[in-house]
């Protein structure tokens, strides 16, 4: 390769990077101040360059901050959608900007690919509320009763259960089993929501999301009082009282579809706060009321961590083959029933 050819290629690369940065800045201008963007921009440029060098794809959950979600992510969405769309990619490396169970799910569905998580401390209170041993005890307590697991669980738990579900398809999955009753793990509130929408008896596990369990019906009443005409969208990981006070109950993907289709003038999403920033960037004509309730685990993923993950190929997520096989079976059984967005 001649020096002139190399110079032309570099110039073309820099021009493409400039276009990508300009597009990201345009999307985030309403939610990221200029002084913050000045710090993020060089990091975003370096990460995008590393993605090309590593043939990597960055997967970002809806709860990631805007500089990640709009600045460096190639695929965005809920955890199951990220894992599924990764399977359609020919990338050699995936960086999961989310929490550990999401990286596990991506690895289970893409066993031959390298899946990295930028921070090993990015856990989940809901996923950690139940273990594989707990599921085995439930089998003993309820012999012959199918066990449904919400996707927000470890691979070990998925492997012990009969079928997986998401917050969008939970009712459909439960009814597909043809059983008079099911055990539903680990989210108690989602279990109650399912029970309210089916004739199947639902036996819940008492796990909670530390973000969604903070919301109360009284808060919803305050939002309605302070922001007249606001449309309240609530995630089914919230308590029954919150769901009853909402105008719409749905997964993160369901909320986005609702806003895209209905175009309400003013919205409050009863879920993790960063999602409001990401939605505001996508729908600038919709007023988003912020709840300011943050998931501390999601926020362990940073641009700096993503850059280190790509530079050093850390931290690779591995799932033992025997566990991966059981977890994959649980997810694939769900996919045979129907697809849907999750947390």
C-alpha positions in Angstrom: 0.0 0.0 0.0 1.4 3.4 -1.0 1.7 6.3 1.4 -0.8 8.2 -0.7 -3.4 5.3 -0.5 -2.9 5.0 3.2 -3.4 8.7 3.7 -6.6 8.6 1.7 -7.9 5.7 3.7 -7.1 7.5 7.0 -8.7 10.7 5.8 -11.9 8.8 4.8 -11.9 7.1 8.2 -11.7 10.5 10.0 -14.4 11.9 7.8 -16.7 9.0 8.7 -15.9 9.4 12.4 -16.7 13.1 12.1 -20.1 12.3 10.6 -20.9 9.8 13.3 -19.9 12.1 16.0 -22.0 14.9 14.5 -25.0 12.6 14.3 -24.6 11.5 17.9 -24.3 15.1 19.1 -27.4 16.1 17.2 -29.4 13.3 18.9 -28.1 14.1 22.4 -28.0 17.9 22.3 -31.2 18.2 24.4 -30.0 15.8 27.1 -26.2 16.3 27.3 -24.8 19.8 28.0 -22.0 21.1 25.8 -19.5 21.0 28.7 -20.2 17.3 29.3 -20.1 16.5 25.5 -16.6 18.0 25.3 -15.4 15.3 27.8 -17.3 12.5 26.1 -16.5 13.3 22.4 -12.8 12.1 22.4 -13.8 8.9 24.3 -16.6 8.2 21.8 -14.2 8.7 18.9 -11.7 6.3 20.3 -14.3 3.7 21.1 -15.8 3.8 17.6 -12.3 3.4 16.2 -11.6 0.4 18.5 -14.9 -1.2 17.4 -13.7 -1.2 13.8 -10.3 -2.6 14.8 -11.8 -5.4 16.9 -14.8 -6.1 14.6 -16.9 -5.5 17.7 -20.5 -4.6 18.2 -21.7 -2.7 21.3 -25.0 -3.7 22.8 -26.7 -1.1 25.0 -29.7 -1.6 27.2 -32.4 1.0 27.3 -31.2 2.1 30.8 -27.8 3.1 29.7 -26.9 6.8 29.8 -27.3 8.8 26.6 -23.6 9.2 25.8 -23.4 5.3 25.6 -26.9 4.7 24.2 -26.6 7.3 21.4 -22.9 7.8 21.2 -21.3 4.3 20.8 -24.1 1.6 20.8 -24.7 -0.3 17.6 -27.7 -2.2 18.9 -30.1 -0.9 21.6 -33.1 -2.3 23.3 -34.1 -4.7 26.1 -31.9 -7.5 27.2 -33.4 -10.3 25.2 -33.6 -8.2 22.0 -29.9 -7.4 22.4 -29.0 -11.1 22.7 -31.2 -12.0 19.7 -29.9 -9.3 17.5 -26.4 -10.2 18.4 -27.0 -13.6 16.9 -27.8 -12.0 13.6 -24.5 -10.2 13.5 -21.2 -11.5 12.1 -19.2 -9.6 14.8 -16.4 -11.4 16.6 -16.8 -9.5 19.8 -19.8 -8.1 21.7 -19.6 -5.6 24.5 -22.7 -5.8 26.7 -23.5 -2.4 28.2 -25.9 -3.7 30.7 -25.8 -6.0 33.8 -24.3 -9.5 34.2 -27.4 -11.6 33.5 -27.8 -9.8 30.2 -24.2 -10.6 29.2 -24.9 -14.2 30.2 -28.0 -14.4 28.0 -26.0 -13.0 25.1 -23.3 -15.6 25.6 -25.9 -18.4 25.9 -27.5 -17.5 22.5 -24.1 -16.8 21.0 -21.8 -19.5 22.5 -19.0 -19.2 19.8 -18.6 -15.4 20.2 -16.7 -13.4 22.7 -19.0 -11.4 25.0 -17.5 -8.8 27.3 -18.9 -6.9 30.2 -17.1 -3.6 31.0 -17.6 -3.9 34.8 -17.9 -7.2 36.7 -19.7 -5.4 39.5 -22.7 -4.7 37.2 -25.2 -7.0 38.9 -29.0 -7.0 39.4 -30.9 -7.1 42.7 -33.7 -9.0 41.0 -31.5 -11.7 39.4 -29.6 -12.1 42.7 -32.8 -12.7 44.6 -33.0 -16.3 43.6 -30.5 -19.2 43.0 -30.6 -22.5 41.2 -30.8 -24.2 44.6 -33.9 -22.1 45.4 -35.5 -23.4 42.1 -34.8 -27.0 43.0 -36.4 -26.4 46.4 -39.5 -25.1 44.6 -39.6 -28.2 42.5 -39.8 -30.3 45.7 -42.4 -28.0 47.2 -44.6 -28.0 44.1 -44.1 -31.3 42.3 -45.3 -31.4 38.7 -46.0 -27.6 38.6 -44.2 -25.8 35.7 -41.7 -23.1 36.8 -41.5 -20.0 34.6 -38.5 -17.7 35.0 -38.4 -14.0 34.0 -35.5 -13.3 31.8 -33.9 -11.2 34.6 -32.2 -14.2 36.1 -28.8 -15.9 36.0 -28.1 -18.6 33.4 -28.0 -21.2 36.3 -31.6 -20.3 37.2 -32.8 -20.4 33.6 -31.3 -23.8 33.3 -33.3 -25.1 36.2 -36.6 -23.7 35.0 -39.1 -25.0 32.4 -39.4 -21.9 30.3 -38.3 -18.3 30.2 -40.5 -15.2 29.7 -40.2 -11.4 29.3 -42.4 -8.7 30.8 -44.1 -8.4 27.5 -45.0 -12.0 26.8 -45.3 -13.3 30.4 -49.1 -13.9 30.3 -48.8 -15.6 26.9 -46.0 -17.9 28.1 -47.9 -18.8 31.3 -51.0 -19.7 29.4 -49.1 -21.7 26.8 -48.1 -24.3 29.4 -51.7 -25.6 29.7 -51.4 -25.9 33.5 -53.9 -24.8 36.1 -51.1 -23.2 38.1 -47.4 -22.2 37.7 -44.6 -21.1 39.8 -43.3 -17.7 38.7 -39.8 -16.5 39.6 -38.2 -14.2 40.6 -40.3 -10.9 40.4 -43.2 -10.9 42.8 -44.8 -7.8 41.2 -44.6 -9.1 37.7 -46.1 -12.4 39.0 -49.1 -10.4 40.5 -49.5 -8.6 37.2 -49.6 -11.9 35.3 -52.1 -13.3 37.8 -54.4 -10.4 37.3 -54.5 -11.1 33.6 -55.0 -14.8 33.5 -57.1 -17.5 35.1 -54.0 -19.6 35.8 -53.0 -19.7 39.5 -49.6 -18.0 39.8 -47.3 -18.8 42.7 -44.8 -16.0 43.1 -41.2 -15.8 44.4 -40.7 -12.7 46.5 -37.9 -11.0 44.5 -38.0 -7.3 43.6 -36.1 -4.8 41.4 -34.5 -2.2 43.7 -35.4 0.5 41.3 -39.0 -0.3 40.5 -40.0 -1.2 44.1 -39.3 2.4 45.1 -42.2 3.8 43.2 -45.6 4.3 45.0 -49.1 5.2 44.0 -48.7 8.4 46.0 -45.8 9.4 43.6 -48.0 8.8 40.6 -50.7 11.0 42.2 -48.1 13.8 42.6 -47.0 13.5 39.0 -50.6 13.9 37.9 -51.0 16.9 40.2 -47.8 18.7 39.2 -48.0 17.9 35.5 -51.6 18.1 34.3 -52.5 15.9 31.4 -49.4 13.6 31.9 -49.6 10.1 30.5 -48.3 7.6 33.0 -46.4 4.5 31.7 -45.4 1.9 34.3 -43.2 -1.1 34.1 -44.8 -4.3 35.4 -41.9 -4.7 37.9 -43.7 -2.0 39.9 -46.2 -2.8 42.7 -49.9 -3.5 41.9 -50.9 -0.1 43.3 -48.6 1.7 40.9 -49.8 -0.3 37.9 -53.4 0.4 38.8 -52.6 4.1 38.9 -50.9 4.1 35.4 -52.4 4.7 32.0 -50.4 2.0 30.4 -48.4 -1.0 31.7 -45.6 -2.4 29.6 -42.0 -3.4 29.1 -39.4 -0.8 28.1 -39.9 -1.7 24.4 -43.6 -1.5 24.9 -43.3 2.0 26.4 -41.2 3.2 23.4 -43.8 1.7 20.9 -46.6 3.5 22.8 -44.8 6.8 22.6 -44.0 6.3 18.9 -47.5 5.3 18.0 -49.6 7.5 20.3 -47.3 10.6 20.4 -48.6 11.9 23.8 -47.6 15.5 24.6 -46.4 14.8 28.1 -45.2 11.5 29.6 -43.7 10.1 32.8 -42.2 6.6 32.6 -42.2 4.8 35.9 -38.9 3.0 35.3 -35.2 3.7 35.4 -34.5 7.4 34.8 -31.9 7.2 32.0 -34.5 5.7 29.7 -36.3 9.0 29.8 -33.2 10.8 28.5 -32.8 8.3 25.7 -36.5 8.5 24.7 -36.4 12.3 24.9 -33.5 12.3 22.4 -35.5 10.2 20.0 -38.8 12.0 20.5 -37.9 15.7 21.0 -41.5 16.9 20.7 -42.7 14.8 23.6 -42.2 16.3 27.1 -40.6 13.6 29.3 -41.1 14.1 33.1 -38.0 12.6 34.8 -38.4 10.2 37.8 -34.7 10.5 38.8 -34.7 6.9 40.0 -31.3 5.4 39.0 -30.1 1.8 38.7 -26.7 1.9 40.4 -25.6 -1.3 38.7 -26.4 -0.1 35.1 -24.4 3.0 36.0 -21.2 1.0 36.6 -20.9 0.8 32.8 -19.1 3.9 31.6 -17.4 5.1 28.4 -14.0 4.6 30.1 -14.9 1.0 31.0 -16.1 0.3 27.4 -12.8 1.6 26.0 -10.8 -0.6 28.4 -13.0 -3.6 27.5 -12.2 -3.2 23.8 -8.5 -2.4 24.4 -7.9 -5.3 26.8 -10.7 -7.6 25.8 -12.0 -7.6 29.3 -14.1 -9.0 31.0 -15.1 -12.1 29.0 -18.3 -13.8 30.2 -18.3 -17.6 30.2 -21.2 -20.0 30.9 -20.4 -23.7 31.5 -21.7 -25.8 28.6 -24.1 -27.9 30.7 -25.7 -24.7 32.2 -25.7 -22.9 28.8 -27.6 -25.9 27.3 -30.3 -25.7 29.9 -30.6 -22.0 29.8 -30.8 -22.0 26.0 -33.5 -24.5 26.1 -35.5 -22.3 28.5 -35.2 -19.3 26.2 -35.9 -21.2 23.0 -39.1 -22.7 24.5 -40.2 -19.1 25.1 -39.3 -18.1 21.5 -41.5 -20.9 20.2 -44.4 -19.3 22.0 -43.8 -15.8 20.9 -41.4 -12.9 21.1 -41.6 -9.9 23.3 -39.5 -7.1 25.0 -38.2 -7.5 28.5 -37.0 -5.3 31.3 
